[in-house]
Amino acid sequence: TRRYNPIRDTELDVGVVALVHSLQSARGKVLNGRRCILIEYLSNDERWKVQIQDESTTTALKVGNIKLTRRPVGATHPEYLEMSLWYTQQFSAMLAGRKLEKKYRNARGVTFEDDEPYYRARKFVELLDHCTDGYEPHQTIMHGEIARYYSVVPETSQSCDATMGNLEYTAGCIALSGMCYGRAMRAMDCGDGRPDIVVFALLESAPVSLSVLLSHVVSTHYIGPESGYDRVRDDFRSSRMKMNIDDCELTPDQCSKDYCNAMKGPLGIMYSLHKLISTPGRLDKILFGRIEKHPLFSKTLHRLFRLAARESKGTQDGEELGYTARCILMHMADMDGQMDDATFKSLTADRCSWDHGIQQQLLVKDDITSYEELLEFLQELLKKTSA
């Protein structure tokens, strides 16, 4: 008989979120209905190695005990809430701590701090989903917990170039980053945060959620004072006018305070993955592995390179985001522990002042296609910093 092929015969693949079902043992029955991420196919045993949500060890399951979940789709707001986001900032502040009637709690992105953590993460990821036939971004109003995160980047700083969808993406990314850090968010220390839950939620909605996450890094809309927009309008529009989100181009560097706050959303999520290095399923490698295969991978690295270079230049975006960008690059390149000590120390130093030659190479490097190439490039580039 023909042997089972996990890729050819089903949609199961590494990084896919599935449900455990039909286990018969006493221990197994407790796991039925739980989500799991597929880590590796064990061909000799014809089982999948999986990381079950909230479990401290990995488990090997037969294919018959795994079924795909339905990808969550953003819910539509009730009709009476169809009002323009441009006019809802004052309502957002009012509604941030108010409970909605139960029948309205299914609205897109609506959740509250006392909701179950994975439910909250999925509701935030809804804001990273594209429009459906029953939903258009102009129907959005930010309710509940998301209103607090949305207010981190003032609407006035995004009024020039942002679509309604961009505003949702910003709020969703900042909220997910907040879940990764918990109460320690401001210190960029994971503290009581749950990056594992965020990884589950992002992968369950992949590939759409990853496209939005990476495009928010690569093709960030203009965020800053209206007075500065006329000068850069054409550059932003030419970079962002693409029919396919996965084809977007790198937008110009920005250094406003509000831009830096917005970028702490997607970059904060990637930075927080270091907390998962010691987990049995290495969920950091799973998510970064999906990112490596994404069409925006090279451009994402290019943005990180530019932020690292601009830290040495002393720009505001470099000062606020450069260290985070360097640590993400280190984590991506060193997932298998092959990085030399000099490169590691240079990338994780509290501050760096790389010379002009290194800065220029980072500013233009846009053709890396794998983590193996990334490691080779960084080690060669930073050799002389240890001299």
SULRA-V35052 format. One record per pair of residues at least 24 apart in sequence whose ideal C-beta (glycine too) atoms are under 6 Angstrom apart, sorted by the first residue. I is the first residue (numbers start at 0). GAP is how many residues later the second one is. Records with the same first field share a line. If there is no record, write none. Layout:
I->GAP / GAP
This chain:
3->42
5->35
11->26
13->24
14->188 / 271 / 275
16->52 / 186 / 187
17->48 / 50
18->48 / 50
20->46
21->43
22->42
38->242
50->230
52->147
56->223
57->222 / 223
70->134
71->50 / 133
73->34 / 52 / 55
74->31 / 32 / 33
75->58 / 59
76->30 / 62
77->26
80->60
81->57
83->54
84->55 / 79 / 82
87->53
88->66
91->50 / 55
94->48 / 52
95->51 / 52
108->37
109->33 / 34
110->33 / 34
111->32 / 33
112->32
116->77 / 80
117->79
120->58 / 76 / 77 / 80
121->79
123->48 / 51 / 52
124->76 / 80 / 84
126->41 / 44 / 45
127->44 / 81 / 84
128->79
129->78
136->27 / 28
137->26
145->25 / 29
148->25 / 26
151->109
152->105 / 108 / 109
156->66 / 67 / 101
157->65
159->62 / 66 / 69
160->60 / 61 / 75
161->59
165->55
168->43 / 47
169->92
172->43 / 92 / 93
173->91
175->93
176->88 / 91 / 92
179->89 / 92
189->82 / 85
194->77 / 80 / 81
195->87
198->84 / 88
209->84
210->34 / 35
212->53
213->82 / 86
214->30 / 33
215->50
216->49 / 83 / 86
217->30 / 32 / 78 / 81 / 82 / 85
218->29 / 32
219->31
222->35 / 36 / 39
223->32
245->49
249->49 / 52
254->60 / 61 / 62
259->57 / 60 / 61
262->58
266->57
269->58
270->53 / 56 / 57
273->57
284->50
287->44
291->79
297->70
300->67
301->64
303->24 / 25
304->57 / 60
305->57
307->54
308->50 / 53 / 54
311->41 / 42 / 47
331->39
332->38 / 41 / 42 / 45
339->39
341->44
342->35 / 36 / 39
345->36 / 39
